[in-house]
Amino acid sequence: MLTSSRAGRSILAWVVWCTASLVAAQQGDNEGIASTGGTNWSLKGGDFNGQHYSPLAQVNAANVDRLGLAWAADLPIPDGVATTPIVIDGVVYLSGAFSIALAIDAVSGRILWSYDPAVREAIAARPNLFWLARAQRGLAVRDGKVFLTTADCRLIALDAAKGTRLWSRQTCDNDLGYFITDSPYVGGGKVFVGNGGSESKLKGRGYVSAYSADGDLLWRFYIVPSDNPEENDTPALKMAARTWSGGTLARHGGGGHNWNEMTYDPASNQLFFGTSGAYPYLHAERSPLGGDNLFLSSIVAVDADTGEYQWHYQTVDKDSWDYNATMNIVLADLMIRDEARETLLIAPKNGFHYTLDRHSGELLAVGKFAKTNWATDIDIETGKPVYDPAGEFWNEAEGEQFTWPNVWGAHGWNPMAFHPGHALSYIPVVDAPTDRGGEEIVMVTEVDGKPHAPGKLVAMDPVNGRIRWSVHRDLPFNGGLLTTGGDLVFQGAASGRFEAFAAGTGERLWSVQTGSAINAAPASYSIDGVQYVLIPIGAGGGLQFQYPQMHSAEASKGLTRLLAFTLGGDAQLTTDDAVDTPLPDQPKLVASQEVIALGAAVYDGACKYCHGSNAVARFGGSVPDLRYADAKTHAQWDAIVIGGSRRTNGMPRMELTAEQSAAVRSYVLSLSEEIRRSSE
């Protein structure tokens, strides 16, 4: 688990930390992001602590019931927003599907500029990237530059005042299975960027890169070792190579990508990031003679100046569930067993909340925030999971069996938050299983004869690993979190409601229906003495396409907007009433059940990630609901699906035969017939 023993931690790590702290102090609070007093929201996590906490208290538990809409901006982003806005000196910066970036006046909501990096054109021949390109999760801003990433692996710098491109760098290669959905991160005068691709069969090794503000590559840290021993030229890679067994590194090496979130600590000059699993998922196939497969499913700390490895903690040492540890990382100062500790907090996919020492990776506390049956506990001494045979989905078993958490995780990219006053973590939880061995999430509302909520907002004590309070939700995919000095926790919900809770008790204090499902996280800022609470609305992220039914039917059809609230705000929030869409004229279904079944199988393998399970798509976005395709679309079906005639609109050419294409069309028409019959 760790590279140093507990006995050796205090001397070496403390010397390193003190030296780095002195350097940071001489630099004057390392860029001043932490000294704004809540006026700005400079980073996705608010400041370098990544707590998603604002010290502003003008809006508080006593007056939050007077919170009203100050302004609303309709966003020219087709598929919702899946990020936390950045707010600097009166300007809001955010991005969405296809990496479209916007600058917006923070007082009026007026769009100042927009930038489209032409991602649709760049990925026209890459069907797998169209889903990923719609899942884009934000940007970074520093020193007059906006830093943006694209699914086709570009890192772009824009002029923050004008929105014009300054430079672009190709930071990974799609041909090797790489892509980028997350934002860049800034700190220490550098820009940090990761990538995805752990499910790729091309054996791409995940890595994190550091660039200068002018686009010069400074260093690159590879997360898993190479099958070429000569490339394992650092102590960290040599150590990692010894943890892959059975000669499978050459066949199955790869993975470990950092596809979501990093945190930079200016005091220690460390960069912290989490890593994913690898293909194949089963540990017994990937490493048949054992081994931890470093640095999969881990939190890794490196020197931000050099990329040199500092320490790691592995959350799942025999990961067969793809329980990524790439969720957001929080830095917090806590009293643990009567000792002041500088800690790192994370709630990864696997359902456990971890409290680690920031300078060594020592496990200090751990606890469950969701139902798990892959592990019963985490051993506090070794840091390793206590595995539960009930979660071994690869073993044959009779009857219905579920794997908890589901394959997408108990906590995803929607960020958790921390309140320093209450010393609590707040986690947006997906408490639902996957059917055994599959990829479908099951909406379980009863467990062991008792009611069970598939979605939750959980307040966790990071000192003892216990849940302090929990709010149950009917739907699982709810938004990220914001805590404030006003003793509040804000969250948007899949139902479309934007709500405020008492940070200490979980009591719901305020709520408003926005009309659109919410997955993004709020931010707060202050201008001319007025505190604003900002929330992007409109279902965002990749899972909105596969599981649109897990947002409320009305809210999933809502507009993509940015809403700003203030005390006494009196602007009118208009919402579009959901109207049932009538079926258009369509050709008659003429197909056997065998053909329809073939179409369903092909659809599940090639189409559902964008067009939704059972072809239930999100209304109002760039992906049409195929059940409502008209006669003209059906007449052009093969030209669209096989010929790629609509690739510039975001529909790529699919590698299907004419028989498969026709079968999918018949399957879709059968679903249209079901709608028609149900309305008669």
Protein Blocks (a to p, Z undefined) as FASTA:
>chain_A
ZZbdfklmmmmmmmmmmmmmmmmmmnoonoolmmnnomacfbfnopanonopafbfkbcf
klmmmgccfbdcddfbfkbpabdcddeehiacdddehhiacdddfklopafbdcdehlmm
mmmmmmklmmmmmmcgbdddeehiacdddfkopacdddfklopafbdcdfbdfknopacf
bdcddeehiacdddehklpcnlpacddddddfkopafbdcdfbdcfblklmmcfklmmmm
mmpghhlmmmmggejiafehcaddfklopacddddddddfblklmmmngpjhiaehiacd
ddfklopafbdcdfblbbcklpafkbccddddddeehiacdddddddfkopacdddfklo
pafbdcdfbdcfkbgbdcfklopacddfklmmkbccedjddddddfkopbdfbdcdddfk
lopacdddddddddehiabdcddfbeehiacdfbdcddddfknopafbdcddfbfbdcdd
dddfkopacdddfkopacdddfklopafbdcdehiacfbdcddddeehiacddddehied
jklmmmmmlpcfklmmpccddddddehiabdcdddddddddddddddddddfklmmmmmm
mmmmmmmmmnoghhiacehiabdcfklpcfklmmmmmmmmmnopmmmnopacddddfklm
mmmmmmmmmmmmmmmmmmZZ
